[in-house]
Structures are given as C-alpha cells and as structure tokens.
Amino acid sequence: MGVPRFWRAIPNRYNLIGSRCTSCGNYYYPKRVVCPHCRRRSEMTSYTFAGEGKIETFTEVYVTSTEFEREVPYIIGIVKLDEGPSLTSQIVCDPEEIDIGTRVRAIFRRIGEDGDKGIIYYGTKFTPI
C-alpha cells in the first residue's frame, strides 16, 4: 500500500468523526469508547459531524515554531460544533473577518509536512461561513 493510499484509508484524517451516546444522546469529539456522563450503562456509536459551528474564542499567533513560520500570523480558535462538542482549530481568514460568535464551517487544508521532500499532512481547519 503506497503512502497516499495509506492516509486515505484512515477516515479520521479526512472527517470530523466522533461518537454519540445511545443513552443520553451526547456527542463527543474526539471519539470516545465510554460516555463520561452515563459511564458503562450506554453504548457509543460512531458519528460524523456536519462540520459547522461558532467561534467561542480566538487568538492571533505571531510567534511559532519553524514548522509554521511561513503562516505567521495565523488564527487559532475554539469552535463549538452545532452538535455540542468544542475543539481547537486553526481559523483560515483575516482577523477582521471574525469575532466571538461567528459561524464557521470545516474545510480540508494542508497542515504540515515531513521536511522539504516528505509526506504532506492534511487535516481540518475552519473558515467563516
């Protein structure tokens, strides 16, 4: 199996996949095997999030590791998904385009690479709707 095919075979790399408790109905990201609310009394099922939500808080990053130097400044925020869970992610836009409460959607973008000739990694970031 070649490297590109290997990464495509991991659905979590390309989707927001979490879990949902069949007892209480709560959603979790990342995926969990036990519901923290119901404990072992429930069953967790796989759930693919729609990828929309709102910004709860954000900051603009000016100093970073050498891996992200070419992207400085960039925005990191906490996004609360419509289904409930919150996650930290890069927000792809100009700082003037967002504020707390701005609606965002998930997008698939380049995150990094292993050196100049290595594997390029992709993942989920968010952008204003």
Number of C-alpha atoms within 10 A of each C-alpha: 7 6 9 10 9 9 15 11 12 10 10 16 15 16 17 19 18 20 24 23 24 15 13 12 12 17 23 23 18 13 18 16 17 16 22 11 12 14 11 11 11 16 16 21 14 15 16 14 20 14 20 19 23 22 23 18 15 19 13 15 12 11 11 13 7 8 12 13 12 9 12 13 15 20 19 18 20 18 30 21 23 14 15 14 16 18 14 16 17 19 27 19 13 13 14 6 10 18 14 13 13 16 20 22 18 24 16 13 14 11 14 14 13 10 9 7 7 9 12 13 13 15 17 20 21 26 18 19 11
